[in-house]
Amino acid sequence: MNFRVTPDEREQIVANMTKAGMSDLSKYMRMMLIHGEVNVISKFEVIAINKLLIELGCIGNNVNQIARVANSTSKVFKAELVELIEMQKSIDSHLRDMLKHHQV
C-alpha cells in the first residue's frame, strides 16, 4: 500500500511520531491506521506490567493448587475457585492486550 503526502504533511506526521516517542515511521503509520492513535508507555511501565503478568501467573498456579485440594477434600467451594480463575484469566488477557497495543 502506497500513498502520497505533501512535504508539510510529512513534516507534521514525523513531528507527531517523534512526539509519541517513536522513530520507526512505518510502524507509527501502521499503528495509526489500525488503531487510530498511538499510546506510548515508558519502559518502566512495561517492566512493571511484565512483573505483574508473572505475579498473575503465580496466582493462577496457586489457585489451581487450591482447586486440586478443594476437589479432593471438598473443603472449599468450587464455584468460588472457578470465579477466581476466571478473574485471573481476565486480568491476564487485559494486560496482554494493553502491552500488544502500546509501543515502547
Backbone as a ProteinNet text record, in pm:
[ID]
protein_1_A
[PRIMARY]
MNFRVTPDEREQIVANMTKAGMSDLSKYMRMMLIHGEVNVISKFEVIAINKLLIELGCIGNNVNQIARVANSTSKVFKAELVELIEMQKSIDSHLRDMLKHHQV
[TERTIARY]
85.2	0	90.6	66.3	143.4	47.5	89.4	12.8	109	63.4	148.2	99.3	194.4	162.2	246.7	200.2	277.1	395.8	494.2	607	561.6	463.3	412.2	343.6	267.6	200.2	303.2	405.8	512	579.9	608.3	671.8	583.9	453.3	360.9	353.8	350.5	345.9	471.4	587.2	714	718.6	669.2	665.8	576.4	460.5	370.2	433.9	503.8	571.3	677.5	756.2	861	800.1	691.8	622.9	571.6	533.6	486	601.1	725.2	840.8	881.5	839.3	871.5	972	1044.2	1140.4	1119.7	1034.3	1007.5	878.9	893.9	778.9	679.2	726.4	635.7	552.1	615	544	442.9	484.3	394.8	271.4	294.6	184	89.2	143.5	58.1	-27.9	32.9	-41.9	-151.5	-121.3	-221.7	-335.4	-302.4	-405.2	-491.8	-431.6	-506.4	-582.2	-516.4	-575.6	-628	-587.4	-633.3	-559.3	-469.5	-390.3	-269.2	-171.7	-52.8	-39.4	-48.3	-30.8	102.6	192.5	326.4	335.8	388.3	413.8	564.5	610.2	754.1	806	935	996.7	976.2	976	949.7	811.1	712.6	576.8	569.6	641.3	643.2	704.7	814	878.3	782.3	712.9	616.6	502.9	453.9	344.7	392.6	513.2	566.1	580.9	626.3	636.8	498.6	400.1	263.6	209.4	241.4	198.5	259.3	384.6	449.3	379.1	349.1	277.7	140.3	71.3	-60.1	-49.5	56	78.5	98.1	172.6	193.1	61	-19.4	-150.1	-235.1	-232	-307.4	-263.2	-132.9	-82.1	-129.6	-126.1	-173.2	-321.7	-399.4	-543.1	-567	-491.2	-506.2	-471.1	-367.6	-331.4	-442.3	-500.2	-611.1	-729.3	-752.7	-864	-844.9	-722.2	-696.2	-725.5	-681.3	-707.3	-857.1	-923.5	-1067.9	-1142.5	-1101	-1167.3	-1144.6	-1029.9	-1001.1	-1054.4	-1066.1	-1111.4	-1249.7	-1300.6	-1430.8	-1436.6	-1325.6	-1321	-1342.1	-1337.6	-1351.5	-1462.9	-1538	-1645.5	-1587.4	-1620.4	-1566.4	-1606.3	-1727.1	-1774.2	-1687.8	-1646.2	-1560.3	-1425.1	-1371.3	-1241.8	-1251.5	-1359.7	-1378.5	-1386.8	-1456.3	-1466.8	-1329.9	-1248.6	-1113.2	-1027.2	-1037.2	-958.9	-1001.4	-1131	-1180	-1136	-1136.4	-1091.1	-944.1	-864.7	-721.8	-698.9	-773.9	-760.6	-799	-902.7	-947.4	-841.7	-785.2	-680.2	-560.1	-521.4	-407.9	-433.7	-552.5	-587.9	-584.8	-639.5	-640.5	-499	-414.9	-276.8	-201.8	-222.3	-155.9	-204.6	-334.5	-387.5	-325.9	-312.2	-256.3	-111.1	-35.4	102.7	109.6	19.8	21.9	-9	-94.2	-136.7	-54.7	52.4	137.1	274.4	336.4	471.3	569.5	682.2	787.9	902.6
-115.8	0	123.2	210.7	334.3	452.8	563.9	687.3	804.3	916.6	1035.1	1138.7	1213.3	1326.5	1444.7	1561.5	1681.5	1691.9	1771.3	1790.8	1842.7	1931	1981.2	1871	1787.5	1676.3	1577.9	1548.5	1457.6	1515.5	1644.2	1709.1	1697.2	1716.2	1703.8	1559.9	1464	1322.3	1284.9	1325.4	1295.6	1363.5	1485.9	1556.1	1481.8	1435.9	1359.3	1227.6	1161.5	1036.2	1059.7	1164.7	1197.4	1232	1308.1	1345.1	1220.8	1118.8	993.3	906.7	951.4	876.1	762.8	769.1	663.1	713.6	619.2	657.7	579.7	478.7	396.1	445.9	517.3	577.3	472.1	361.1	256.3	199.4	174.4	119.7	221.5	347.9	453.7	462.3	460.9	471	351.5	230.3	112.1	124.4	166.2	179.3	284.8	394.5	499.2	451.1	380.5	332.5	223.3	135.6	24.3	67.4	142.8	175	319.1	405.2	543.3	631.8	573.4	650	567.9	635.4	568.5	608.5	509.9	532.8	474.4	559.1	514.6	503.9	390.5	374.9	362.3	402.1	402.2	259.9	244.4	113	69.3	166.4	135.5	72.9	129.8	75.6	-64.9	-86.8	-219.1	-320.9	-284	-373.9	-405.1	-301.9	-322.1	-413.5	-393.8	-477.6	-621.6	-639.8	-775.4	-845.5	-772.2	-830.6	-868.7	-782.3	-810.2	-935.5	-950.8	-1071.2	-1197.1	-1188.1	-1302.3	-1332.9	-1227.9	-1246.4	-1308.5	-1261	-1318.2	-1465.7	-1500.8	-1642	-1724.4	-1669.4	-1737.5	-1751.5	-1644.5	-1650.1	-1758.7	-1764.2	-1867.9	-2007	-2027.4	-2158.4	-2189.9	-2090.2	-2111.2	-2145.2	-2074.1	-2101.7	-2243.7	-2284.7	-2421.7	-2525.5	-2498.9	-2590.7	-2597.1	-2480.8	-2478.3	-2556.2	-2540.1	-2610.6	-2761.7	-2807.6	-2951.4	-3001.5	-2924.4	-2962.1	-2960.7	-2857.9	-2846.1	-2962.6	-3002.2	-3113.7	-3245	-3259.5	-3385.7	-3389.2	-3271.8	-3270.5	-3207.4	-3141	-3072.4	-2967.5	-2903.4	-2802.5	-2659.5	-2641.9	-2509.5	-2516.2	-2409.1	-2406.1	-2394.4	-2488.6	-2493.7	-2369.9	-2321.2	-2204.7	-2081.8	-2066.4	-1952.7	-1963.9	-2083.1	-2102.4	-2080.2	-2127.4	-2106.4	-1956.7	-1884.3	-1739.6	-1673.2	-1716.6	-1661.7	-1688.5	-1809.2	-1845.1	-1759.7	-1740.4	-1658.2	-1512.7	-1462.7	-1325.5	-1312.3	-1409.6	-1406.7	-1410.7	-1493.3	-1501	-1368.7	-1305.6	-1178.5	-1069.8	-1062.5	-963.7	-988.7	-1113.3	-1150.7	-1109.7	-1137.6	-1104.3	-953.5	-876.8	-731	-674.5	-725.1	-675.4	-709.7	-829.4	-868.5	-782.7	-754.4	-666.7	-527.1	-480.1	-347.7	-342.6	-445.9	-449.7	-459.2	-536.9	-557	-426.8	-341.4	-219.6	-96.2	-112.5	0.8	-18	90.8	90.5	140.5	73.7	117.6	171.9
0	0	0	-92.1	-101.3	-107.8	-54.2	-68.1	-57	-106.7	-110.7	-10.6	43.5	130	84.5	117.6	84.6	179.9	145.2	238.3	375.3	377.2	505.2	585.5	515.7	584	640.1	561.2	608.2	731.9	728.1	842.4	967.3	951	1064.4	1114.5	1023	1061	1138.6	1088.8	1156.2	1292.8	1301.6	1430.4	1529.3	1482.6	1570.4	1614.1	1522.2	1554.2	1661.4	1644.2	1740.5	1875.7	1873.7	1997.9	2071.6	1994.5	2053.8	2102.4	2080.5	2127.6	2035.4	1910.5	1814.9	1712.8	1650.8	1547.3	1418.3	1419.3	1301.3	1234.9	1122.9	1056	1009	955	906.6	1021	1132.3	1247.9	1301.1	1306.9	1352.2	1261.9	1131.4	1036.1	1049.4	1063.7	1080.2	1205.3	1315.9	1440.5	1427	1360.9	1342.8	1252.7	1146.4	1054.3	1117	1193.1	1252.6	1377.8	1465.9	1596.2	1605.5	1514.5	1516.6	1614.7	1691	1787.1	1828.7	1884.9	1936.6	2082.3	2168.8	2312	2352.3	2391.9	2427.8	2579.4	2625	2767.1	2785.6	2901.1	2926.6	2945.6	2929.8	2953.4	3097.3	3189.4	3330.1	3345.7	3275.7	3283.4	3223.6	3114.9	3052.9	3147.8	3213.2	3309.6	3423.2	3472.6	3581.8	3538.3	3418.2	3368	3350.4	3297.7	3282	3416.8	3517.7	3651.6	3703	3675.3	3717.2	3648	3520.5	3448.8	3511	3551.6	3617.8	3748.9	3825.9	3952.6	3930.2	3826.5	3796.4	3759.7	3689.9	3658.6	3784.3	3879.3	4007.9	4084	4081	4147	4083	3950.9	3880.8	3921.3	3934.7	3978.6	4119.4	4207.5	4345	4347.5	4268.6	4263.1	4212.6	4113	4061.9	4169	4247	4355.9	4460.1	4493.4	4588.7	4532	4404.3	4340.7	4350	4328.7	4340.2	4481.4	4581.6	4721.5	4747.4	4699	4721.7	4658	4540.4	4472.8	4546.2	4610.4	4678.4	4820.8	4887	5026.9	5045.8	4944.1	4949.3	5060.2	5089.3	5195	5143	5009.7	4950.2	4845.9	4832.1	4733.1	4593	4510.6	4375.1	4294.1	4308.8	4232.6	4260.2	4385.5	4419.9	4351.7	4347.6	4282.5	4132.5	4072.9	3929.3	3900	3985	3969	3980.2	4076.7	4091.6	3968.7	3917.5	3799.1	3680.7	3662.1	3551.5	3566.4	3689.6	3713.5	3678.2	3717.5	3687.9	3537.1	3466.2	3320.6	3254.8	3305.5	3250.9	3270.1	3389.5	3417.1	3326.4	3315.1	3230.9	3086.1	3037.2	2899.4	2875.6	2969.1	2955	2954.8	3041	3044.6	2916.6	2866.5	2741.4	2624.1	2619.8	2515.5	2525.9	2648.8	2670	2620	2649	2602.3	2450	2392.3	2248.4	2173	2230.2	2161.4	2197.3	2271.2	2305.7	2245.1	2215.8	2158.3	2262.9	2272.2	2363.4	2282
[MASK]
++++++++++++++++++++++++++++++++++++++++++++++++++++++++++++++++++++++++++++++++++++++++++++++++++++++++

